[in-house]
Structures are given as structure tokens and as C-alpha cells.
Amino acid sequence: MAENTTESSTGSVSRAEIERLVLTQRVERLYASTRANLLPNAAVVGLMVWLHIDHVAIPVMVAWVAAVAVLWAIRLWLTARFQHRVHDGERSLYAWANLYIGVIGCAGLLWAVAAFAFLPGAGEVERSATALVLFGLASGAVAGLSTMLPAFLVFVLFTVGGGVAAFFLSGGIEGVGLALGGLVLVAYIIFAAVDLNRLFVSALRLSHENAALVADLERHIGEQRQLEARLRHLAITDPLTGCANRRRFLERVQEEMGRFRRRGQRFSLVLMDLDHFKAVNDTHGHPVGDRVLKAVVGVCEQQLREIDVIGRIGGEEFGILLGDTPLDEAVAVAERMRGAIEAQAIEVPALDRPIHTTASFGVSEVRDGDEGLDPLFQRVDVSMYRAKNAGRNQVAVGRNADASDDAPGLLRDSGDNSLSAAE
């Protein structure tokens, strides 16, 4: 028993895998019919015994019933073994199907034997009832066995074929009429079983193809969401240091300003600029400068909370947003970052010694009279330049409202935002 499969695919599942799943369900349905048909078959066997007990020798009747019982025990045992199978490979499934076909063929053969053994000596009523039993068994097999067409054909041809032959041999118009009627009935039954098998297999195949397409669609949707998340991340992240980029940082400051206006929740802003960073680039090259920038951001993040935001404003200039933080605490945070940067030894594989750097900080707190972000940014910008002019590597606080227009200002373009640290 073999069937051809193609190697095309439906979504991410190959056609061969779909055919294997279809075959699995067909064989499972075949074995599932065993327990479903046990009681009806037992009733039919009892009916046959009741119809023919008067004219069939007891040993013959007992031998036939015993053979039917043994065959049913084998079917139940095979069903139990099948349900506890380990492998679902194609060869294994065909082997299980062929075993069941062999057993079901023996069952059909037993009903053919019953027709030849019980009809001689039977009366008109018994003969008609036997015909109904045999043809009814063939009709009932459509539901249970048509999922695996060879099993159905073997059972029906043995059962009905044996009955038709027995009715022909019994002679008389009645016997010939029952035989011819049986032939017509079995032809219709076979056509119905073939159509039912085709529809059942097509439905199974379509179900698995749809499931494969749905799974593939879900996978593509998941990939699309990951890509969108990645793009969103790239849109708000500085590609070199991994911190927030200029646009995202300004958005977060604007959000914090909105909370301040609604709830009065104060926050502080810190501006950090690396000292003599241009000399690092000029002396060691931009790759070393990039490594320094990443190391500085890393050591600063260790001093911050999860709610705090560090963003690259441009080149070697960074802003730090400290939410729900008054000025004195912000100054302490800036001082910790300054000390950590100064103490950090940045290892560079291309150099025989680590690089040390420092940074200057400007700090200011949001004020009730601030109209927009400009005053806050102006204060923190001026304070940072004050730290630079005072000798660098220190923290300056923007306490006064006056500010020099000579400072560049964070809201104006402050230079390079590229991957390179070229400043």
C-alpha cells in the first residue's frame, strides 16, 4: 500500500509533511472505529446466532462465534498498541494500516464463511434476515472504514461477495434475487465510499494546509512586529553608544516638562561634555574615540536609575534627564558620574596602555517661570561652559537666571550625530 506525495510546500510546511499528517489522521480514524463498532457487531453476531441456531450444528456455530471473538480481541489489542505507538513515520503508519487491513479482511472472510455455513437449511425469513445483516454490515463499513479505502474494499468484497455467492449457490428465484440485489447495493456502497474517502482526505488536507498557512502568517506577523520594534528602537537610539539619540532625548525632556506643568513634579537636567576629546580622535583615531564614547556612556548608566535618561546630543556632548530629582540631588549624581569617568581606565586592544578621560558637567533644575524648554537648556548649557572655562573635570550649577547668548544651546544643532566620534 503506497501513495505518492509531492515535495512542494504550503507556507513553512512541506507538502510531504502535510501528507504525513493526513495519513496519520486517516489511520487514527481507522483504528478509532474498532471500539465504536464493538457493541453493534456483538449485537449482529447475536442476531445471526438467534436466526440460525435451530438448523446449524452447535460445534459449527461455536467455532464461528469463537473465531469472531478472537478476531475482535486481536483488533482491540492492535488498537491499544497503535494508541501507544512511538513513531509516526510514513513507513510505520503504512505498516499499521496494512495490519488493520489484514485483520479486517479476516473479519469479512468470517462473514462470508457464515453465509456459506448458515444459509443451507435456512428458511425464507432467515435467508432474508441474513441478507439484510450482510448488506447492513457493508453499509455500516462506509462510516468507519472509508477513510482508508483499501480496508473498506477488502471488508466489503469478502462480506458481500461471500453472501452473493452463497445466495446464488442456494438456488431459487429468491436466492438469485437477493444476490442480484446485493450486487447492485454493493456497487452503490462502493461509489459512496469512494466519494466519501475523497471528500474526507481533501478536507483533512485542506485543514492542515490552512493550519500551515495560519502558522506561517503568524510567524510573518511576529517577524514584522520584531522588525517594527527594531526600527522604532533605531529611530530613537544613538547607533554608536546605544543611549537615546538627540530627538528621543528632547522628546523625553518635553514629556517631563508636561508632567511638571500638570503635577508640579520637578526634574533636573545635566549636560556633560568630554574634555579634550578631539585630541583623542586626532591622536588615536576615530575607532578609539568611539570606544571611549561607549565606555563613558556605560559608566554613566551605572550611576543612573531606570527612570533616568541619557542621550547623545552630538559628538561628545550628552544630556542626562533626572526625573523627580531636585537640584542638590542632581548635583550629587553628576559628581558621581564625573568621578566614575575620571577613575575609569578604558582598555583599547590596539594600545599598550589604557586611556583616561574626564568630563565637564552643567546642572540645572526646572523652574516655575520657565516658558518652554529654552530657559532650562540655556541655564544648563551656560553652566557646562562655566565648568569648561573653570578648568574642566568639574560640575557647575546653573542657579542664576541670566545666561550668555555666546553658548551654543542644546536646542540648536550642536554638531556631529554620526556613528563616528569625530569632534
N, C-alpha and C positions, 0 to 999 in steps of 0.2 A: 504494500500500500504506500503510495508516494504522491506528492502534489508539487507542482512547480511554483516557485516563488521568484520574484524579481528583486534586484538589488537597489531599485530606486528608493527614494526616501520621501517621507512626509514630515515636513518640519525637521526636527532634530532626530527623529526616529526612523530607522531604515525600514523599507518595505518588508525585508526578511524578518525583522523584529515584530512588525505588526502581524505578519502571517503566523509567527510562532505564538503570539498572544491569542490570535483567533483559534488556532489549533488547540491550545491549552483549554480554552473555554468549551470548545466542542467536545473534547474528550471528557472534561469535567461534567458536562451536561449528560454525556453518555452514561458515566458511572453513577451520576445522581439519580438516574431513572431506576436503579436497582431497588432501593428501599421504597421508592414511590410505588413501584409495581408489585411489591411483595404480597400485600394483602389481597389486591384484586386477583392476582394469579392463584393465590391459595384458594380463593372462592371459586375460580373457574375449575381448578383441579377437583375440588369437592363436588362441583356440579357434574363433571364428567364421571366421577365415581358413582354418584347417585343415579345418573342416566343409564349406566351400563353394568352396574353391579349384578344385575339378575342374569345376564347372558354371557358374561366374561368370567373365565376361570379366576378364582381368587389368587393363585400364585402369579398369574399374569398381571392382574390389577395391582397387587402388592409390589411386584417388581417395577412396574411403571411408576407408581407413586414414589417408591424409594429412589429411582433414578432422577425423578424431578426434584426431590428433596436434596439429593446430593448435588445436583447441578446448581440449585439455589444456594446451597452452602458455599459452593465454590465462588459463585458470583458475589456473595456477601464478603467472603474472605478477600477476594481480589479488590473489592470496593474499599475495604478497610486499609489494605496495603497501598492502594492508589492514593488515598487521602493522606497517608504519612510518607509519601514519596519525597525524595531529597532533590532530585534533578528534574528540570523541566525542559531539557534539551529536545530538539526536534526528533532525534532518533528514539529517545526514551518515550516520548509521547506516542509516536507511531507504534512502538512495541506494546505499550499499554492498550492502545486502541485495537491492535491485532489480537491481543489476548482476549479482550472482551468480545470481539467479533467471533473468535473461535468458540467461546462459551455460548454466545447467543445462537450460533449456528447449531450447536448441540441441542439447545433448547427447542429450536424449530424442528430438528430431526426427531426429538421425542414426541412432539405433537403429531408429526407425520406417522410415527410408529403407532400412536394412539388411534389415528384414523384407520390404519390397516388392521389393527388388532381388535378394535371395538365395533366397527361397522358390521362385519359379518354377524348375522343373527340379531341385529338391532331392528327394532320396529320403525314404523314411519315417523313417529314422533321423535324417537331417539336420534334417527338419522337427520331429521331437520334441525333438531336442537344442536347436534354436533356440528352441522354446517354453520349454524349461527355462531357457535363458540369459536371455531377455527377462523371464520371470516372476521369475527369481532376482535380476535387477537391480532390479526393483521391490521385492522383499522386502528386499534389502540397503539400499535407499534409506531404509527406515524408521529405521535406526540413525543414519545420517549427516545426513539432511535433515529429519526430522520436527520438529526444534527450530524450524524456520521453515516452517510448514505450506504456504504458497504454493509454495515451492521444491519440496517433495516432490510436491505435486499436479501441478505443471507437468511434472516429470520423469516421473512415473508415467503420467499421461494420454497423453503423447506416446509413451512407450516401449511400454506395454501396449496403448494404443489403436491404435497403428500395427500392432502384432503381431496383435491381434484382427482388425482389418480385413483384414490380409494373409491370415490363415488362412481367414476367411470367403470371400474372393475366390478363394483357391486351390481351393475346392470340395471335394467328397467328405465322407464321414462323418467321417473323421479330422480334416480341417481345421475343420469345424463344431464337432466335439467339443473340439478344442484351443481354439477361440475362446470357446466357452461356459465351458469350464473356466477360461480366462484371466479372463473377466468375473467369475466367482464369486470367484476368487483375489484379484483386484484390489479387489473390494468389501471382503473381509475385511482386506486390507492397509491400505486407506484407513481403515477403522474403527479398526484397531490404531494407525495413525499419529496419528489424531485424539486417541485416549485418551492415547497416549504424549506427544504435544505438550502436552495439558492438564496431565498429571502433571508433566512437566518444567518447564513455566512456573510451575506452582504451587509446586514445590519451590524453584525459583530465587527466586520472590517471598518465600516463607516464610523462606528463608535470609537474604535481605537485610533483611527485617523483623526477624528475630531479631537480626541483627548491629546494626541500628539501635537496637533496644531495649537490647541489652547495652551499646552505646556510651553510650546515654542514661543507663542505670543507673550505669555507671562515672562518668559526669560528675556525676550527683547524689550519688554516694558521695563523690567528690572535694570537691564543694561542702559536703557535710555535714561532712567531716573538717576543711575550712578553717573552717567555722563553729564546730565544736567547739574547734579550736585558738584561734580568736578569742575564744570565750567563756572558755576557760582563761586566756588572756592577760589578759582584762578582769578575771577573778576575782582575779588576783594582782598587778595593776598599778594604780598610782595614776593615775586618768584625767587629771589636770592635768599632772603633771610627767613621766609615763612611767616613773618608777622603781618599785620594788616597793612594794606597799601595806603597811599595818601587819601584816595577817595573814601575808602571804608573808614579810615580813622576820623576824617572830618564828619562823616555821617554819624558815627558813634558820639562824637562831641556834641553834634546838633541834637541827637536824641537825649543826651544827658542835660543839655540846656532846656529842652522841653520839660523834663521832669522837674528841673529846678523851678521853672516858672509855674508849673501846676501844683507842686507839693512843697516847694521851698527846700528841696533836698540838695545841699551844697556838694560841690565837687571841686577838685583841683586839677590843674594841668601842668605837666612838666615837659620842658623842651631840652633835649640832650643833643650835643654835637661833639663828635670825636675830635680830640686835639691833634693837630699836625697830621691829619690823615692823608693829605696829599703827599706828604713825604714818604708815607708807607707805600703808596702806589708808585711813586717815582723811583723809589729805591729797590723795591722787591717785585714790582709788577702787580697788575690788576688781580690775578688769581689769589695772590697772598692777601691783597686788600679785601677781596670778597670773603676770604676765610676769617679775617679779623672781624668784619661786619657780622657774620653769622655767629661768631663766638661771643661778641658783645651782646647781641640780642638774646642769646641763650642764657648768659649770666644775669641779664636784667630780668628775664622772665622768672628766674628762680626767686627773685625778691618780690614778685607781684602776686596778687590774688587772682583767682579765676575771673572775677568781675572786672579786673583792670585790663586795659587795652594798651598795647604798644604798637605803634605804626611807623613805617618809614616815610618820612615827609619828602626826602630827596637826598641823594648822595649819602653823606654820613650823618645826616640830621634825622632824629627820631622824636616823636611825640609820645607821651605816656599819659593816658587818661585814668585818673584815680577817682572812681565813683564813691559818693558818700564819704568823702575824706576832707577834713578841714586842713587849713594851710600848714599848721605846725606838724601834723602827721605826714603831709605830703613832703615837707622838707626832710623829715626823717627817712622816708622811703627813698628820696633822691640821694640822700647822703649814703644810704646803704648800697645803692646801685653804684655810686661813684667809687666807694671803697672796694666793692667787689670787682669792678672793672680794673682798678689800679692794681689789685692783688693778682689778677688773672695772668697766667703765663700761657700764651697761645702757641701751641705746638704747630710747626709747619714742617712737613716732611722734607721739603727742599732746602731748608735752612738747618744749620748746625746748632742753632740756639733759638729759644722761644722768643716771641715778640710780646712786648709790653706796650700798653697804650693807656691813655687817660681820656676823660670826657668832662666837658663843662655843662652845667645844668642851670636852667632857669625855671622857677616855680612861681605859680600864682593861683589864687582861688577865685571862683566866680563871685561877682558882687551884685547887690540888688540893683544898682544903677546901670548894669551892663545892658546896652542895647544891641542885641545880636552877639555874634562871636568876636567881632573885630576888637573891642576893648580888651577882652581876655587874652586873645592871641597877641595883641600888641604888648601887653604887660609882660607876658611870659617870654616873648621874643627879646624885648629890651633887657630883661633880667639875665637871659642867657648870654647876650653880648656883653653885659656888665661883668659876668663871670669870666668871659674870654679876656676882656681888657684888664681884669684884675690879676691875670697870671695863669688862667686856665686851671683845670683839675679842681674845680670847686663848685659850690652850689650858691646861686644868688636868688634872692626872693624879690618878686615884683610886688612891692607893697604900695607904692605911690601911684596915683592915677596918671601923672604925666608920663609921656613916652616920646622918645625921639623918632621922627619920621625917617631917620637915616637907617634904621634897622629894616631888613627886608620884609619881615612879616610873614607869618605862616600861611595866610590866605592867598598870598601871591606865589607864583611859581618859583620854587626855591632851587631849581636845578635838576640834575640828572635823576631819573627814576628808573633807569635801565637795570639790567642784570649786573652790569659792571659797577664797581665801586670807584669809578673814575672821578675823583674830586681833588 
